[in-house]
Amino acid sequence: MSPKMKKFFSYYRPYLRLFVFDMACAFTASGINLAFPLIVRYMATELFQPPVPAADPSLLLLTLVLVAMTIAEYYCNFFITYYGHVMGAKMEADLRNELFAHLQKLSFSYYDNQKTGQIMSRITNDLFEITELYHHGPEDLLISAVKLVGSFLILIRINALLTLIVFSFIPLMFFFAYYYNRKMRQAFQKNRARMAAINAGIEDSLSGVRVVKSFANEHLELEKFHRNNHQYLASKKNSYYYMGRYHSGITAFSSMIYVAVVVAAAVLIQGNRVNTLDLVTFLLYINTFLDPIKKLVNFGEQFQNGFSGFDRFYEILQIAPDIVDAPQAVELTDVKGDIVFEDVSFRYPGTTTNVLSRVNLTVAAGEYVALVGPSGVGKTTLCSLIPRFYEVTAGRITLDGIDIREIKLKSLRQQIGLVQQDVCLFAGTILENIRYGKPEATVEEVIAAAKKANAHDFIMALPDGYETDIGQRGVKLSGGQKQRLSIARVFLKDPPILIFDEATSALDNESEKVIQESLETLAKNRTTFVIAHRLSTIKNAQRILVLAEDGIVEEGTHEELLARDGVYAQLYRLQFA
C-alpha cells in the first residue's frame, strides 16, 4: 500500500469501534432489504394458494417477523445516518486540525508563494468532500457488495439462465463506470483549482477594498472576478458533461436489464422453463439489484470529489517545513542578547542572487544598532534571519555564543520582540490584542504595558476602553493607535532583543514623536535593531550600520558618519535638503 493510501486510511483508527458498528448496521440493513422479497415470495407460494385459510398461524408469525425486520432496519438506518455522519464530522475536525497545525509549521518562504484564498479553500471545501467519502464510501461499497452478491445467490437458485442474463450486464457497467470515473476525477480536480482561484481573488479584493475604492477600480476587480468565475463555469460544464454521460449510461443499462429480463422470460415461459411467480420475484430483485448500482454511481462521484480533495490535502502535508528544530536543540535561559553574524550569506529560495553576502557583525548585549541604506539592500532580510524567519544560506548567527539553529524555534522567538511598519492586529478587543504578547497576562499587566507604550490614554477615551472591538486588522483605529498597541504587545512580552522595522515611517510627525518616545523607552537595556528610512529617528543610536549592495559599507555614530562624508552623509543631505 502506498504511503498516501496508508495516510488516507489512518484517520479511521481513532473511530474504529464506531466504524465497525456502522458497517455492521449497513450489512444488517442491506441483508434485511434482501430478505423482504424472499419472504413475500414464500408467502405467495405457500400461504396464498387457494384455499387460503382464515387465520393461518404461519401468516401471523411471518407478519411479526416482517414487523421486527422493519424495526431493526429503522434502527440500523438511524445509526448509519446519525452516528456515521458524526464519525465523518470528527474525522473532518481531525483533518482540519492536522492541516492547520502543519500550516503553522511552514516558514515564510512557503507563504511568499501562496495565496491565502487558495489555502482557505483547502481547509474548508476540500476537507468536507473528503469526509463525505470517509463516511459514505465504505457504507455504499458494503451495501452494494451485499446486495449484488446476495441477489445473485438468491436469483441463481430461482432461475440460473435469467440470472446470467441479468448479471451479464455488470462487467459492461463497471467498464463504463471506470472510464467515466477517471474522466470525472480529472474534471473535479480542475473544479477545485478554479474554486481556489476564485477564493484567492475574493480574499485579495476584500482585504484591499480600501485601495480598490480609492482608485475607483471596482470595475477591474469585477473583471478579474468574472474571468475567474467564467473559467470555473467552463470547468464545471466539463465535469457535468462527464457526469451526465455517466448517469444517463447507468440509467440506460438499468432499462436494458428490464427489457432483457422481460424478453427472456417471455421466451422461457412459453417453454415452461420459468413461471409467472419467478418472473415477479426477478422483477422485485431487479429493484434490489439496481439500488447498489445507484449507490456505486454516488460512490463514483464521492470518490472523485473526496480523493481529489485528499490529493490536495496530502500535497500540503508533504511540504516539509524548511526551518525546524535540530535534534539536540536547546531551550534558552537567562538570555543576555549578544548577537554575532559570521560570514552570513542569504538568498531567497528559488533565486540565484545573494541578498546578503559574507556579512560579519557583532552586536553586544543591550546595544542600540540602526540599519540604513537604499531599499532592497537587505536590511529587513538581515533582521529576519535573527528569529529564523528564513534560514541562512551560508555562515551562521549566534545568540550568546549559541548557533541559533541549535536553539528551539519557540524558545528563540520568545526572546525577540518585533515591531513592524505594517501592524498586524487581530479582529477582537484591544485587551485581546495586547495580551497576544503574553496570553497568560493579567488585566493589570496589560494596562501597565499600554501605559509604557503611551496607549492607555487613547484606549480609555474609547467607548468601551480595553474591551473596544477594533474590527478586522484594527480598521477602527488610526495608524498611530495601531502602532502603539503593537508596541504595548512587545512591552508585555518583555523580550531581551528588539527589532523595529521602519516602525514610524508611515506616521505623521506628531504620532512619530509619541511612538519614538515609546520605542526608546522599550529599547532601554535591550539589544535593539532599528531599520529606518527617516534618519532623524536614529540620531541617538549607539551605532549606525550603512548597508549597500556590497554589504555593510559604513558604521559609526551619527556624528562620526557625517564627518566621514560618505554614503550616510549623502543620504542625510538628500533627506534634509
C-alpha positions in Angstrom: 0.0 0.0 0.0 1.3 3.4 -0.9 2.2 6.0 1.8 -0.7 8.1 0.6 -3.3 5.3 1.0 -1.9 4.4 4.4 -2.3 8.1 5.4 -5.9 8.0 3.9 -7.0 5.0 6.0 -5.1 6.1 9.2 -7.9 8.6 10.0 -10.3 5.7 10.7 -8.1 4.4 13.6 -9.4 6.6 16.4 -13.0 5.7 15.5 -12.5 2.0 14.6 -15.2 0.8 17.0 -17.8 3.3 15.7 -16.8 2.4 12.2 -17.3 -1.4 12.8 -20.7 -0.7 14.3 -21.6 1.5 11.3 -20.5 -1.3 8.9 -22.4 -3.9 10.9 -25.6 -1.8 10.7 -25.1 -1.3 6.9 -24.6 -5.0 6.5 -27.8 -5.8 8.6 -29.9 -3.2 6.8 -28.9 -4.5 3.3 -29.5 -8.1 4.4 -33.0 -7.3 5.6 -33.7 -5.5 2.3 -32.6 -8.7 0.5 -34.8 -10.9 2.7 -38.1 -9.0 2.1 -38.8 -10.2 -1.5 -37.9 -13.8 -0.4 -40.4 -13.8 2.4 -43.1 -12.2 0.1 -42.4 -15.0 -2.5 -42.6 -17.7 0.2 -46.0 -16.2 1.4 -47.3 -16.1 -2.2 -46.2 -19.6 -2.9 -47.1 -21.4 0.4 -49.8 -19.3 2.1 -51.8 -17.5 -0.6 -52.5 -20.6 -2.7 -56.2 -21.5 -2.7 -57.9 -22.3 -0.5 -56.5 -19.5 1.7 -57.1 -20.3 5.5 -58.9 -17.7 7.5 -56.3 -17.5 10.3 -53.1 -19.3 9.5 -50.6 -19.2 12.4 -47.7 -19.1 9.9 -49.1 -15.9 8.4 -49.2 -14.3 11.9 -45.7 -15.4 12.6 -44.3 -14.1 9.3 -46.2 -10.8 9.9 -44.4 -10.5 13.2 -41.1 -11.3 11.6 -41.6 -8.6 8.9 -42.5 -6.1 11.6 -39.4 -7.0 13.6 -37.3 -6.7 10.5 -38.8 -3.3 9.7 -37.9 -2.1 13.3 -34.4 -3.5 13.0 -33.9 -1.8 9.6 -35.2 1.5 11.1 -32.6 1.5 13.9 -29.8 0.4 11.6 -30.5 3.2 9.2 -30.7 5.7 12.1 -27.3 4.5 13.3 -25.9 4.8 9.8 -27.3 8.3 9.3 -26.6 9.8 12.7 -23.5 8.2 14.1 -22.0 7.6 10.7 -22.2 11.4 10.0 -20.9 12.2 13.4 -17.9 10.0 12.7 -17.4 11.8 9.5 -17.6 15.2 11.2 -15.0 14.1 13.8 -12.7 12.9 11.1 -13.1 16.2 9.3 -12.2 18.0 12.5 -9.1 15.8 12.8 -8.1 16.6 9.2 -8.6 20.3 9.7 -6.6 20.3 13.0 -3.7 18.5 11.3 -3.7 20.7 8.3 -3.8 23.9 10.3 -1.1 22.7 12.6 1.1 21.8 9.6 0.5 25.3 8.1 1.6 26.8 11.3 5.0 25.0 11.0 5.7 26.2 7.4 8.0 29.1 7.1 7.7 32.5 5.3 9.2 31.0 2.1 6.0 28.9 1.7 3.6 31.8 2.2 5.6 34.0 -0.1 4.5 31.8 -3.0 0.9 31.1 -1.9 -2.5 32.9 -2.0 -4.4 33.0 1.3 -7.7 32.2 -0.5 -6.3 29.0 -2.0 -5.1 27.8 1.3 -8.5 28.6 2.9 -10.2 26.6 0.1 -8.2 23.5 1.1 -9.1 23.9 4.7 -12.8 24.2 4.1 -14.2 22.9 0.8 -11.7 20.1 0.2 -12.0 18.7 3.7 -15.8 18.5 3.6 -15.7 16.4 0.4 -13.0 14.1 1.9 -15.2 13.4 5.0 -18.2 12.6 2.8 -16.1 10.0 1.1 -14.8 8.7 4.5 -18.4 8.3 5.8 -20.4 7.2 2.8 -17.8 5.4 0.7 -17.3 2.3 2.8 -21.1 2.1 3.5 -22.0 2.3 -0.1 -19.4 -0.2 -1.1 -20.5 -2.7 1.6 -24.2 -2.3 0.9 -23.6 -2.6 -2.9 -21.5 -5.8 -2.4 -24.0 -7.4 -0.1 -27.0 -6.7 -2.3 -25.2 -7.6 -5.6 -23.8 -10.9 -4.2 -26.9 -11.7 -2.2 -29.3 -11.1 -5.1 -27.1 -13.2 -7.4 -27.1 -16.1 -5.0 -30.9 -15.9 -4.5 -31.7 -15.4 -8.1 -29.5 -18.2 -9.4 -31.4 -20.6 -7.2 -34.6 -19.5 -8.8 -33.5 -19.5 -12.4 -29.9 -19.7 -13.5 -30.4 -18.6 -17.1 -32.3 -15.4 -16.2 -29.7 -14.6 -13.5 -26.9 -15.0 -16.0 -28.7 -12.7 -18.5 -29.2 -10.0 -15.7 -25.6 -10.2 -14.4 -24.0 -10.3 -17.9 -24.6 -6.5 -17.9 -22.4 -6.0 -14.8 -18.9 -6.2 -16.5 -20.1 -3.7 -19.1 -21.4 -1.4 -16.5 -18.2 -1.5 -14.4 -16.1 -0.8 -17.5 -18.3 2.1 -18.4 -18.2 3.4 -14.8 -14.4 3.0 -14.6 -13.9 5.0 -17.8 -16.1 7.9 -16.8 -14.9 7.9 -13.2 -11.4 8.7 -14.4 -12.8 11.5 -16.6 -14.8 12.9 -13.8 -11.8 12.8 -11.4 -9.8 14.9 -13.8 -12.7 17.3 -14.2 -13.3 17.7 -10.5 -9.6 18.4 -9.8 -9.9 21.3 -12.3 -13.0 22.5 -10.5 -11.1 22.6 -7.2 -8.3 24.6 -8.7 -10.7 27.1 -10.3 -12.6 27.5 -7.0 -9.4 28.1 -5.1 -8.5 30.8 -7.7 -11.9 32.4 -7.1 -11.4 32.3 -3.3 -7.9 33.8 -3.7 -9.3 36.6 -5.8 -12.1 37.3 -3.4 -9.7 37.4 -0.4 -7.3 39.8 -2.3 -10.2 42.1 -3.3 -11.9 42.2 0.0 -8.7 42.7 2.1 -7.7 45.5 -0.2 -11.2 47.0 -0.6 -10.0 50.5 0.6 -7.3 50.6 -2.1 -9.8 49.4 -4.7 -12.3 52.1 -3.8 -9.6 54.8 -3.5 -8.6 54.2 -7.1 -12.2 53.7 -8.2 -11.2 50.3 -9.7 -14.2 48.3 -8.8 -14.7 47.5 -12.5 -11.2 45.9 -12.6 -12.0 43.7 -9.6 -15.3 42.7 -11.3 -13.4 41.9 -14.5 -11.0 39.7 -12.6 -13.8 38.0 -10.7 -15.8 37.5 -13.9 -12.8 36.0 -15.6 -12.1 33.5 -12.7 -15.8 32.8 -12.5 -16.1 32.1 -16.2 -13.1 29.7 -16.0 -14.8 27.9 -13.1 -18.1 27.7 -15.0 -16.3 26.2 -18.0 -14.6 23.5 -15.8 -18.0 22.8 -14.1 -19.6 22.4 -17.5 -16.9 19.9 -18.5 -17.4 17.9 -15.3 -21.2 18.0 -15.7 -20.8 16.7 -19.2 -19.0 13.6 -18.0 -21.4 13.3 -15.1 -24.3 13.4 -17.5 -22.8 10.7 -19.7 -22.2 8.7 -16.5 -25.7 9.0 -15.1 -27.5 8.5 -18.4 -25.3 5.5 -19.2 -26.1 3.8 -15.9 -29.8 4.5 -16.4 -29.8 3.1 -19.9 -28.1 -0.1 -18.6 -30.9 -0.4 -16.0 -33.6 -0.1 -18.6 -31.8 -2.6 -20.8 -31.8 -5.1 -17.9 -35.6 -4.8 -17.5 -36.0 -5.3 -21.2 -33.7 -8.3 -21.3 -35.4 -10.0 -18.4 -38.9 -9.4 -19.8 -37.9 -10.7 -23.3 -36.0 -13.7 -21.9 -38.9 -14.5 -19.5 -41.4 -14.4 -22.3 -39.4 -17.0 -24.2 -38.8 -19.2 -21.2 -42.5 -19.1 -20.1 -43.5 -20.4 -23.4 -41.1 -23.3 -22.9 -42.4 -23.8 -19.3 -38.9 -23.1 -18.0 -40.0 -20.3 -15.7 -43.3 -19.4 -14.1 -45.0 -16.1 -13.5 -44.2 -16.0 -9.8 -40.5 -16.4 -10.6 -40.7 -13.6 -13.1 -42.4 -11.3 -10.4 -39.6 -12.3 -8.0 -37.0 -11.4 -10.6 -38.6 -8.0 -11.2 -38.6 -7.4 -7.5 -35.0 -8.2 -7.2 -34.0 -6.1 -10.1 -35.0 -3.1 -8.0 -32.8 -4.5 -5.2 -30.1 -5.1 -7.8 -30.3 -1.6 -9.3 -30.1 0.1 -5.8 -26.4 -0.9 -5.3 -25.7 0.3 -8.9 -27.1 3.7 -8.0 -25.0 3.6 -4.8 -22.0 2.9 -6.9 -22.8 5.9 -9.1 -22.9 8.0 -5.9 -19.7 6.4 -4.7 -18.1 7.3 -8.0 -19.0 11.0 -7.5 -17.9 10.9 -3.8 -14.7 9.2 -4.7 -13.8 11.8 -7.4 -14.7 14.7 -5.1 -13.2 13.3 -2.0 -10.0 11.8 -3.4 -9.2 14.9 -5.5 -9.6 16.8 -2.3 -7.4 14.4 -0.4 -4.7 14.7 -3.1 -4.6 18.5 -2.4 -4.7 17.9 1.3 -1.8 15.3 1.1 0.1 17.6 -1.2 0.3 20.3 1.6 1.3 17.7 4.3 4.1 16.6 2.1 5.6 20.1 2.1 8.3 19.7 4.8 9.0 22.8 6.9 12.4 24.2 5.8 13.0 25.6 9.3 12.8 23.0 12.1 14.3 22.3 15.5 17.6 20.5 15.4 17.6 17.1 17.1 19.6 18.4 20.0 18.1 21.9 20.1 18.2 23.6 23.5 16.0 25.9 25.5 17.3 29.4 26.2 17.6 30.6 29.8 19.0 33.9 31.1 19.5 35.5 27.7 21.9 38.4 27.6 21.5 39.4 23.9 24.9 39.1 22.3 24.4 38.6 18.6 27.1 37.7 16.1 26.8 37.3 12.3 29.7 35.2 11.0 30.2 35.2 7.2 26.5 35.2 6.7 25.1 35.0 3.2 21.5 34.6 2.2 19.4 34.2 -1.0 15.7 33.6 -1.2 14.6 30.1 -2.2 14.3 29.7 -5.9 16.7 32.5 -6.7 20.4 32.5 -7.6 21.4 36.0 -6.4 22.5 36.7 -2.9 20.7 39.4 -1.0 23.4 39.3 1.7 27.0 38.2 1.1 29.5 37.3 3.8 28.2 39.7 6.4 30.2 39.9 9.7 28.6 41.8 12.5 28.9 41.8 16.3 26.2 43.4 18.4 26.8 43.5 22.2 24.0 42.8 24.7 22.0 45.9 25.3 23.4 47.8 22.3 21.2 50.0 20.1 22.0 49.5 16.4 20.4 51.2 13.5 20.4 49.9 9.9 20.1 52.3 7.0 20.5 52.2 3.3 18.6 52.2 0.0 15.6 49.9 -0.5 16.4 46.4 -1.5 19.9 46.1 0.1 18.7 43.5 2.7 18.0 45.5 5.9 14.8 43.7 6.7 16.2 40.4 5.4 19.2 40.7 7.8 16.8 41.2 10.8 14.5 38.4 9.6 17.4 35.9 9.9 17.7 36.5 13.6 14.3 34.9 14.6 14.9 32.4 11.8 12.0 33.5 9.6 14.4 32.4 6.9 17.5 30.2 7.1 20.9 31.5 6.3 22.3 30.2 3.1 25.9 30.2 4.4 27.7 31.2 7.6 26.0 31.3 11.0 24.3 33.6 13.5 24.9 33.1 17.2 23.0 34.3 20.3 25.1 34.4 23.5 27.6 32.1 21.7 25.0 29.5 20.6 24.2 29.0 16.9 20.6 29.9 16.6 20.0 26.7 14.6 20.8 24.8 17.7 18.1 26.7 19.7 14.5 25.6 19.8 12.5 27.8 17.5 9.8 28.7 20.1 12.5 29.5 22.7 14.4 31.7 20.2 11.4 33.6 19.1 10.2 34.1 22.7 13.3 36.2 23.2 12.6 38.6 20.3 10.1 41.4 20.1 9.2 42.7 16.6 7.5 46.0 15.8 6.8 46.5 12.1 5.6 49.3 9.9 2.7 47.1 8.7 1.0 46.4 12.1 -0.9 43.2 12.3 -3.8 43.3 14.7 -6.5 40.6 15.0 -10.3 41.0 15.0 -11.3 41.3 18.6 -10.8 43.7 21.5 -7.9 45.9 22.5 -7.3 43.8 25.6 -7.1 40.6 23.5 -4.6 42.2 21.0 -2.2 43.5 23.7 -2.5 40.2 25.6 -1.3 38.4 22.4 2.2 39.3 23.6 1.7 37.2 26.7 -1.5 35.2 26.7 -1.5 34.4 30.4 -1.0 38.1 31.4 -3.4 39.7 33.9 -5.5 42.8 33.1 -3.2 44.9 35.3 -0.2 43.7 33.4 -1.9 44.6 30.1 -2.7 48.1 31.4 0.9 48.6 32.6 2.2 47.7 29.2 -0.3 50.1 27.5 0.9 52.9 29.7 4.5 52.3 28.9 3.5 52.4 25.2 1.7 55.7 25.6 -1.5 54.0 24.6 -3.5 54.0 27.9 -5.0 57.5 27.5 -6.4 57.0 24.0 -7.7 53.5 25.0 -9.6 54.9 28.0 -11.1 57.6 25.7 -12.8 54.9 23.6 -16.4 54.0 24.4 -15.6 50.5 25.9 -12.0 51.1 26.9 -9.9 47.9 26.8 -13.0 46.0 25.7 -13.4 48.1 22.5 -13.7 45.9 19.4 -11.2 47.2 16.8 -12.5 45.5 13.7 -10.7 43.4 11.1 -7.0 44.2 11.2 -7.7 47.1 13.6 -9.6 49.1 10.9 -11.3 51.3 13.5 -8.0 52.7 14.8 -5.6 55.2 13.4 -2.1 54.3 12.2 -0.5 55.7 15.3 -3.0 54.0 17.6 -2.4 50.6 16.0 1.3 51.1 16.2 1.1 51.9 20.0 -0.9 48.7 20.5 1.8 46.7 18.8 4.4 48.3 21.0 2.3 47.6 24.1 2.2 44.0 23.0 6.0 43.9 22.9 6.3 45.6 26.3 4.0 42.9 27.7 6.2 40.2 26.1 9.3 41.8 27.7 11.9 40.3 25.4 15.7 40.9 25.7 16.0 41.5 21.9 14.1 44.0 19.8 13.7 44.6 16.1 12.0 47.8 14.9 11.3 47.5 11.2 10.5 51.1 10.0 8.1 51.3 12.9 7.4 55.0 12.4 7.9 55.6 8.7 4.1 55.7 7.9 3.2 58.0 10.7 2.7 61.8 10.9 5.2 63.9 12.8 3.1 64.1 16.0 2.4 60.4 16.1 6.0 59.7 15.2 7.2 61.7 18.2 4.9 59.7 20.6 5.9 56.4 19.1 9.6 57.3 19.1 9.4 58.0 22.8 7.7 54.6 23.4 10.3 52.8 21.3 13.2 54.4 23.1 11.7 53.5 26.5 11.2 50.0 25.3 14.8 49.7 24.0 16.5 50.5 27.2 18.8 47.7 28.3 17.8 45.5 25.4 19.7 44.5 22.3 17.9 46.6 19.6 18.0 46.6 15.8 16.3 49.6 14.2 15.6 49.7 10.4 14.9 53.3 9.5 14.4 55.4 6.4 13.8 58.5 8.4 17.3 59.3 9.6 16.1 61.7 12.2 14.7 58.8 14.3 18.2 57.2 14.7 20.4 60.1 15.7 20.6 58.6 19.2 21.6 55.1 18.1 24.9 53.8 19.6 25.9 52.5 16.2 24.6 53.1 12.7 25.3 50.4 10.0 25.0 51.6 6.4 24.1 48.7 4.0 24.7 48.8 0.3 24.7 46.0 -2.4 28.2 45.1 -1.2 27.0 44.6 2.4 27.9 46.8 5.4 29.9 49.7 3.9 30.0 52.1 6.9 29.4 52.0 10.6 29.7 54.5 13.5 27.6 57.1 15.3 25.5 59.8 13.6 28.2 62.4 14.1 31.1 60.1 13.0 29.3 59.1 9.8 28.5 62.7 8.9 32.1 63.7 9.5 33.2 60.8 7.2 31.2 62.4 4.4 30.4 59.0 2.8 27.2 57.2 1.9 25.4 58.0 5.2 26.2 61.7 4.8 24.9 61.7 1.3 21.6 60.0 2.4 21.3 62.6 5.2 21.8 65.5 2.9 19.3 64.1 0.4 16.7 63.7 3.1 17.1 67.1 4.7 17.9 69.1 1.6 
